[in-house]
Amino acid sequence: MRQAPPYVPGHQLLAGKSVLITAAAGAGIGFAAAKRCAEEGCRALMISDIHPRRLEEAVERLKAETGLAAVYGQLCNVAVESEVQALVAAAEQALGGVDVLINNAGLGGQKLVVEMSDEEWSRVLDITLTGTFRMTRAMLPHMQQRGRGVIVNNASVLGWRAQKEQAHYAAAKAGVMALTRCSALEAAEFGVRINAVSPSIALHDFLKKASSEELLASLASREAFGRAAEVWEVANVMVFLASDYASYMTGEVLSVSSQQA
């Protein structure tokens, strides 16, 4: 197994831009993306989450670790339309317009199809897929009116690959991929870009709670480097897609994995 590379310093890829990120409190990809955006020079940042204490702590941590003063937090459950609308309105006001939206909110779990209830199926799809749709629907009118903006969605290689006990999550992430492609064509007419990242496995506390240690070790061992991705390695690709370096990319789903080609 190869060790993770050194942390990459910022290069001002998002200088002058404002960023809104969902589900960014805690230790997952969302927080890593928020930190990277601040390190890449964004002028203002808002993060959302459903846990008040964790959200407040994440905001203070981002300010302390990155030196960015303009960091804001807003409670939001992406499964509730009124909260989505409130989040977008708050971000538009606090950030002076949102340049970049990163749709990170999602929910997983392990369950065989024959044992899965309608409620378990629907909850994963409502948060992971429909939540991404709700945020995109709420944000696009603002970006389209300005004639610019970027949306980056968080998909998964399970949108392509099959894995036992992941039918609900895989279906939701495949839906995120399709939503990305279709909405990108509509948004392109207004100068707005929509892309997605598709990580294989990035280890963080949330994933460790949702999956067994044996399963995670097995999945990591199959990757080309023999290890899971660091959350900031996925965040780096999100930042690239959000930056002007990806100006000709839209409707793309960029794999952040070896794909074992």
N, C-alpha and C positions, 0 to 999 in steps of 0.2 A: 504493500500500500504506500502510495506517495503522500507526503505531507502537504497540507494546504500551502499555497504561496503566501508571501508577505502581503499585508494589507496595502492596497493601492492608494496613493495619495490623490487628492482632488486635483482636477485640471480646469476648473471654471467652466465646465461643459454646460451648466445651467445658469450662468451669470445673468442677472437681471430678470430671471423668470420666477413666477410664483407657482407653488405646488400644493395640491390637495391629495392626501393619501388616506384611504379607508383601512380600518383594522390595523392601525400602526402602533398600538401600545404593546408592551411586552417584549419578547425576545425573538420574534419571527421575522419573516421577510419584510413585512410592512415597516417595522422600526428600522431595520437595516436600510431600507430604501429611503426613509425619511432622513436618516443620518447622512447617507451618501448625497442626497439632494442638497442638504445644507453645506456639506463639504465641497460640493461642486458649484457653490456660489449662488444658489437661489436667493432671491431678495426677501422672500417671505414664504412661510410654510404653515399649513394647517393639517393636523392629523385627527382622525376620528377613531372611536372605539366604543364598545358597549359597557366597559368597566370604568366607572368614575375614578377610583383611586389609581388604577393602573394608567389611565389616560393622563391624569395630572402629573404622576411621576415621570411618564415618558416625555411630556412637554418640558419639564424642568431639566431632565437629563439631556435632552437635545440642546437646550440653551447652554448648559454647562459644558457639554462635550464638544460643541461645534462653534460656540461663540456667536451664533445667530440669535439676535434678540427677538426678531419677529416670528416667533413660533406660537401657534395657537392650537387649542384643543376644543373639540366639539363632540358631545355624545351623539351616537347615531347607530341605530340598528337598520341595516340595509334591507331588512325584510319588512320595514314599515315605511310606506310611501311618504307620510307626513314628516318623518324624521329625515328622510333623504332630501326632501325639498328644503327643510330647515337647514341642513348641512350645506347644501349648495348656496343657499341665500347668504348664510353666515360667511362662507368662504369668499364669495364674490365681494362682500362688503369689506371684510377684514383684510383681504389680500389685494384689494383694488383690481379685481378680476383674476380668474384662475387661468394660468397659461398651460399647466400640466395637471391632469387627473390620473392618479394611479389607482386602479380598482384592484385592491388586494384582498378584500373580504371574502372568506370562503369557509366551508365546513366539510370535514371528512368523517371517517369512521370505518369500521370493519363489520360487514354483515353479509351472510350468504343471501342470495336472492330469495330462496324459499323460506327464509326466516325473517325477511325484511317487511316491516309494516308500511302501510301507506304513509303514515306520519313520518317515519324515518326517511323514506324516499323523498317525500315532499319537502321536508326541512332542509335537506342537503341541497336540493335543486333550488329552493326558494332563496336561500342565502347566497349560494355559490354562483348560480346562473341568473336567476331573476334579480338578485341584488345588483349584479353587474349591469344588467339591463336598465334597472331603475336609475342607477347613478348616471349611466350614459344618456338616458333619455332626459334627465334633469339638467345635465351639464351642456349637452350639445347646443341648445338654443343660444346660450350665452357666447360660446365659442364661435358658432356660425355667424352670429351678428357682428362679432369683431373681425371675422375673416381669418382667424388663426387659432391655434390650440392643438394640444396633443393629449390623447388618451392612451394609457398603457394598461392592458388587462393582464391578470395573472392566471394563466391556464395551467396545464400539466401534461406531461408525456402520456398520462393515462387517458388523455383524449385521443391518443393514437394506439397505445399498447393495451393489451388485456391483462387483467390481474384479478385473481379470485377475491371475493368479498369487497369489491370496489365498484360494483355496477352503478350505484347511485352517484358516487363521486366522479367516476369516469364519464358517465352520461352528462353530468353537469359541466365538466371541463371541456368535453367535446362541443357542448352547446356554447360555451364561452368562445371557443375557436370560431364557430360558425357566426356567432354574433359579431365578433371582431371583423371578420371578412365582409359581412353584409353591411354593417353600419359604416365601415370604412369607405365603401363606395358611395354611400349617401353623403357622408361628411366631406369627402374629397372635393365636391363641387363648391364648398365654402372655404377651402384652404385648411381644413382640419384633418389631422392624421390620427388613425387608430391602429395600434398594433398590439401584440401580446407576446409575453414570454411563456415558455413551456418548460419548467424545470423538471428534472427527474426526481431527485431526492436531495433536500436541503435540511440538515438536522437542526432542530430548535426545540424548545421546551414543549410547545403545543403538540408537535408531531410525536414527541416521546410519550406524551400522555395518551394520545389517540391510537398508538400502534405498539405492538409488542417489541421488546428489545431484540428478540430473535429475528423478527421480520425485518426490522430496520437494518440489522447487521447483514442479513442475507441480501437485501436490495443494494446496499452500499458496496458489497463485495463484487457485485456484477458490473459495476461501473468501470469505465476504462482506467480511471486512476485508482480504483480499489477503495474509494472513499466517497462519502456524501459531499455535496457542495457546501461551502460555507454560505450563510444567508447573504453576506455581502457580495458574494460572487454572482448571485442572481440579481441583486440590487444593481450591480454594475451594468448589467445588460438592460435593465429597466431605464437607467439613466441615459445610456446610449440611445435607446429608442425615443426617449423624451427630448434629446438634444437635437440641435440643428445638423449634426453629423448624419442623422437618419432622415434627412429632409425628403428623400425620394422613396421612402418606405411607408407603405400603408396597406392595411389588410393582411399583414404578414404575421405568422406565428413563429417566433424564433426559439428554437430548441436550446435550452441551457443544459446540455448533457452531451454524452458521447454518441448517443443513438446507436452505438455498437455497429457502425456501418461496415 
